[in-house]
C-alpha cells in the first residue's frame, strides 16, 4: 500500500487545560477530543483521540529518531502514545489537548520512527523498548502497524517543547485501515510536583515534504 504523507503543520504555542483527577499518573489532563485510557487498544472511535502512558523512566537511545525535538542518548524519559483509530473508513476529529506531569522533550510522528528497529542500542523495535503492547494481539481494526503515523494535510499539532501540554488542532484518517499514532517523550518530573506551564509567545510553522510509502 502506498500512502501519501502531506505536510504536517506545527505551531509553537502553550496552553493550560484542566487537571486530570489522578495526578499520580504521567498524563494529568485532557480536553476536547482527547481522552485518557489505560488500554493500549481502545475501541475504535470517530470522535476520540485516545492517549495512554507507556513505560516510564526508560533510557532514550540514539537509534530512536524523532520528528520533533532532540533527546540525548541515555536520558531517562517517560513515554506516552496518542492514537486515533476510526470505526469508519475515513474520519476527521477536531481540537483537543493532553497535559503531562513532565515537560515535552520530543515526538515521533512518522511511520519509520514509530516502527524503528533500535538495534544495536536496544533489542527490538521502538514499540518493544517504549512499551506499546503489541503482544496483546492484532493491531486495532485490522490496521497494519506499518501504516501508523501522521499523513493527512489535516493532521495539525501545536507543539511547545519544554511545556507540559500538547495541542491537537485536528487529525484525519483519509484511507481505510490506517491509524494516526504519535509517541510523546516527556522528562521525568522534578520532585515537588508539576512545574508551571509556560506561556506561549509567537508561533513557528514547520512543513515537511510529501513522502510516499
Long-range contacts (C-beta under 8 A, 24 or more apart in sequence): 1-144, 1-147, 1-213, 2-212, 2-213, 3-111, 3-147, 3-151, 3-175, 3-178, 3-212, 3-213, 4-151, 4-210, 4-211, 4-212, 5-110, 5-149, 5-150, 5-151, 5-208, 5-210, 5-211, 5-212, 5-213, 6-151, 6-152, 6-153, 6-155, 6-210, 7-153, 7-207, 7-208, 7-209, 7-210, 8-67, 8-109, 8-150, 8-155, 8-156, 8-157, 8-206, 8-207, 8-208, 9-156, 9-157, 9-205, 9-206, 9-207, 10-68, 10-156, 10-157, 10-158, 10-159, 10-204, 10-205, 10-206, 11-158, 11-159, 11-203, 11-204, 11-205, 12-158, 12-159, 12-160, 12-200, 12-202, 12-203, 12-204, 13-158, 13-160, 13-167, 13-200, 13-203, 14-160, 14-163, 14-165, 14-197, 14-198, 14-199, 14-200, 15-97, 15-158, 15-165, 15-167, 15-197, 15-200, 16-99, 16-165, 16-197, 17-97, 17-98, 17-99, 17-165, 19-99, 20-99, 23-101, 23-194, 25-53, 25-101, 26-53, 26-56, 26-78, 26-80, 26-100, 26-101, 26-102, 26-186, 27-51, 27-52, 27-53, 27-80, 27-98, 27-99, 27-100, 27-101, 28-99, 28-100, 28-101, 28-194, 29-97, 29-98, 29-99, 29-165, 30-96, 30-97, 30-98, 30-99, 31-96, 31-97, 32-94, 32-95, 32-96, 32-97, 32-168, 33-93, 33-94, 33-95, 33-96, 33-168, 34-82, 34-96, 34-97, 34-98, 34-168, 36-98, 40-81, 40-132, 40-133, 40-136, 41-133, 41-136, 41-137, 41-139, 41-140, 42-83, 42-85, 42-140, 43-87, 44-85, 44-86, 44-87, 44-140, 44-141, 45-85, 45-86, 45-87, 46-86, 46-87, 46-88, 46-91, 46-93, 47-93, 48-84, 48-93, 49-82, 49-83, 49-84, 49-93, 49-96, 49-168, 49-171, 49-180, 50-82, 50-83, 50-84, 50-85, 51-80, 51-81, 51-82, 51-83, 51-98, 52-80, 52-81, 52-83, 53-78, 53-79, 53-80, 54-79, 54-80, 54-81, 54-130, 54-131, 54-132, 54-183, 55-79, 55-129, 55-130, 55-131, 56-188, 57-188, 58-129, 58-130, 58-131, 60-185, 61-118, 61-121, 61-122, 61-129, 62-121, 63-116, 63-117, 63-118, 63-119, 63-120, 63-121, 63-122, 64-108, 64-113, 64-116, 64-118, 64-121, 64-126, 64-129, 64-130, 65-108, 65-112, 65-113, 65-116, 66-106, 66-107, 66-108, 66-113, 66-185, 67-107, 67-108, 67-109, 67-110, 67-113, 67-208, 68-106, 68-107, 68-109, 68-159, 68-161, 68-206, 69-104, 69-105, 69-106, 69-107, 69-161, 69-185, 70-106, 71-105, 71-106, 71-185, 73-121, 75-105, 75-187, 76-188, 77-105, 77-185, 77-186, 77-187, 77-188, 78-102, 78-185, 78-186, 78-187, 78-188, 79-130, 79-131, 79-183, 79-184, 79-185, 80-183, 80-184, 80-185, 80-186, 81-132, 81-181, 81-182, 81-183, 81-184, 82-166, 82-168, 82-180, 82-181, 82-182, 82-184, 83-140, 83-179, 83-180, 83-181, 84-171, 84-173, 84-179, 84-180, 84-181, 85-140, 85-141, 85-143, 85-179, 85-180, 86-141, 86-173, 87-141, 89-173, 89-175, 89-176, 90-172, 90-173, 90-174, 90-175, 90-176, 91-172, 91-173, 92-154, 92-170, 92-171, 92-172, 92-173, 93-170, 93-171, 93-172, 94-170, 95-167, 95-168, 95-169, 95-170, 96-167, 96-168, 97-165, 97-166, 97-167, 97-168, 98-165, 98-166, 98-168, 98-184, 99-164, 99-165, 99-166, 99-197, 100-164, 100-165, 100-166, 100-184, 100-186, 101-164, 101-186, 101-189, 101-194, 102-164, 102-186, 102-187, 102-188, 102-189, 103-161, 103-162, 103-163, 103-164, 103-186, 103-187, 103-195, 104-159, 104-160, 104-161, 104-162, 104-163, 104-164, 104-165, 104-166, 104-184, 104-185, 104-186, 105-161, 105-185, 105-186, 105-187, 106-161, 106-184, 106-185, 107-157, 107-159, 107-166, 107-182, 107-183, 107-184, 107-185, 108-182, 108-183, 108-185, 109-149, 109-150, 109-157, 109-181, 109-182, 109-183, 110-149, 110-150, 110-211, 111-146, 111-147, 111-148, 111-149, 111-213, 113-149, 113-183, 114-145, 114-148, 114-149, 114-181, 114-183, 115-145, 115-146, 115-148, 126-183, 130-183, 132-183, 139-179, 140-179, 141-177, 141-179, 142-177, 143-177, 143-178, 143-179, 144-177, 144-178, 145-179, 146-213, 147-177, 147-178, 147-179, 147-213, 148-178, 148-179, 148-180, 148-181, 149-180, 149-181, 150-180, 150-182, 151-178, 151-180, 152-180, 155-180, 157-182, 160-198, 160-200, 162-198, 163-197, 163-198, 163-200, 164-194, 164-195, 164-197, 164-198, 165-197
